[in-house]
Amino acid sequence: MFSHMMVGSNDLARSRKFYDSLFASIGGKPAIQDDKGRLIYIHNGSMFLVGSPIDGEPATHANGGTIGFAVDGPEQADAWHKAGVEAGGTAIEDAPGVRSGNGMNLYLAYLRDPDGNKLCALHRMPKAA
C-alpha cells in the first residue's frame, strides 16, 4: 500500500548521523543523497527519505503521527532504540517491551528523532498457545 515515507529536517547532517545509526542497527545501509540533498534509505523493499521542506519553511513534526519500522525481533528493536538514543534521539513513552491487547502481542520501542518526529520499532510476537 505504501511506496515511501518522508520526514522534514532542519539539519540534514544531524539527521544523517541519527538515521544512518538507526538503520545500521537493523542491517540497513547509510543514506544515499540525491541532487536535491534528500537523504534516501532503502531497506527491505521500502524507502524512507529525509529532506528540507520544499516550500523553504522550517520542518515540523506531526503531532499524533508515528512512523513505524518493522524489525525482526525484540533484540533488534532494543538495538534500534539504543542506536537512536546514542545518535541524538529521545526515548519516549514506556521503555521498549511487549504491549498486549486485542489478541495481539507487540514488542514496541519508541523514539523521537532530533527534529521531533515520532518513530516506533515494531515486532509482532507469536500468539500465546
C-alpha positions as CSV (number, residue, x, y, z in Angstrom):
1,M,0.0,0.0,0.0
2,F,2.8,2.5,0.9
3,S,5.6,3.4,-1.5
4,H,7.7,5.5,0.8
5,M,7.8,7.8,3.9
6,M,9.4,11.2,4.1
7,V,10.1,13.5,7.0
8,G,11.5,17.0,7.1
9,S,14.6,18.1,8.8
10,N,16.1,21.5,9.7
11,D,19.6,19.9,10.0
12,L,20.4,17.2,7.4
13,A,23.9,16.5,8.8
14,R,22.4,15.8,12.2
15,S,19.6,13.7,10.6
16,R,22.1,11.7,8.6
17,K,24.1,10.8,11.7
18,F,20.8,9.8,13.5
19,Y,19.2,7.8,10.7
20,D,22.5,6.2,9.5
21,S,22.9,4.8,13.0
22,L,19.3,3.8,13.3
23,F,19.2,1.9,10.0
24,A,22.7,0.3,10.6
25,S,21.3,-1.2,13.9
26,I,18.8,-3.2,11.8
27,G,21.1,-4.1,8.9
28,G,20.4,-1.2,6.7
29,K,22.9,0.9,4.7
30,P,23.8,4.5,5.1
31,A,21.8,7.1,3.2
32,I,22.4,8.0,-0.4
33,Q,21.9,11.7,-1.2
34,D,20.1,12.8,-4.3
35,D,20.8,16.0,-6.3
36,K,18.3,17.9,-4.2
37,G,20.1,17.0,-1.0
38,R,17.5,14.5,0.3
39,L,18.7,11.5,2.3
40,I,17.4,8.2,0.9
41,Y,17.3,4.9,2.8
42,I,16.3,1.7,1.0
43,H,15.8,-1.3,3.2
44,N,13.7,-4.5,2.9
45,G,11.9,-3.2,-0.1
46,S,10.9,0.1,1.5
47,M,12.1,3.7,1.1
48,F,12.5,6.3,3.8
49,L,13.6,9.8,2.9
50,V,14.7,12.9,4.9
51,G,14.8,16.3,3.4
52,S,14.4,20.0,3.8
53,P,10.9,21.2,3.2
54,I,10.4,22.2,-0.5
55,D,8.5,25.4,0.5
56,G,11.5,26.8,2.4
57,E,9.6,26.9,5.7
58,P,11.0,25.2,8.8
59,A,10.4,21.4,9.1
60,T,8.0,20.5,11.9
61,H,6.8,17.1,13.1
62,A,3.2,15.7,13.1
63,N,1.5,15.8,16.5
64,G,-0.2,12.4,16.8
65,G,1.7,10.9,13.9
66,T,4.0,7.9,14.2
67,I,6.3,6.3,11.7
68,G,6.6,2.5,12.3
69,F,9.6,0.4,11.3
70,A,9.2,-3.4,11.2
71,V,12.0,-5.3,13.0
72,D,12.9,-9.0,13.2
73,G,12.6,-9.4,17.0
74,P,12.9,-7.8,20.4
75,E,16.7,-7.8,20.2
76,Q,16.7,-5.8,17.0
77,A,14.1,-3.4,18.5
78,D,16.3,-2.8,21.5
79,A,19.4,-2.3,19.3
80,W,17.4,0.2,17.2
81,H,16.3,2.1,20.3
82,K,19.8,2.2,21.8
83,A,21.4,3.3,18.5
84,G,18.7,6.1,18.1
85,V,19.3,7.4,21.6
86,E,23.1,7.3,21.2
87,A,22.8,9.2,17.9
88,G,20.8,12.1,19.3
89,G,17.2,10.8,19.5
90,T,15.0,10.9,22.6
91,A,13.4,7.8,24.3
92,I,9.7,8.4,24.7
93,E,6.7,6.6,26.2
94,D,7.2,3.4,28.0
95,A,10.6,1.5,27.9
96,P,10.9,-0.9,25.0
97,G,8.8,-4.0,25.7
98,V,5.7,-6.1,25.0
99,R,2.3,-4.5,24.8
100,S,-0.7,-6.7,24.6
101,G,-4.3,-6.1,23.6
102,N,-6.9,-7.1,21.1
103,G,-5.4,-10.6,20.9
104,M,-2.0,-9.2,19.8
105,N,1.3,-9.1,21.5
106,L,3.6,-6.5,20.1
107,Y,7.2,-5.6,21.0
108,L,7.5,-1.8,20.7
109,A,10.2,0.7,21.1
110,Y,9.5,4.5,20.7
111,L,11.8,7.4,19.9
112,R,11.7,11.0,18.7
113,D,14.3,11.9,16.1
114,P,16.3,15.1,16.5
115,D,13.6,17.1,14.7
116,G,10.8,15.7,16.9
117,N,9.3,13.0,14.5
118,K,7.9,10.1,16.5
119,L,9.3,6.7,15.4
120,C,8.4,3.2,16.5
121,A,10.2,-0.2,16.0
122,L,7.6,-2.9,16.0
123,H,7.8,-6.7,16.1
124,R,4.7,-8.9,16.1
125,M,5.2,-11.5,18.8
126,P,3.8,-15.1,18.3
127,K,0.3,-15.6,19.7
128,A,0.2,-17.4,23.1
129,A,-0.8,-21.0,22.9
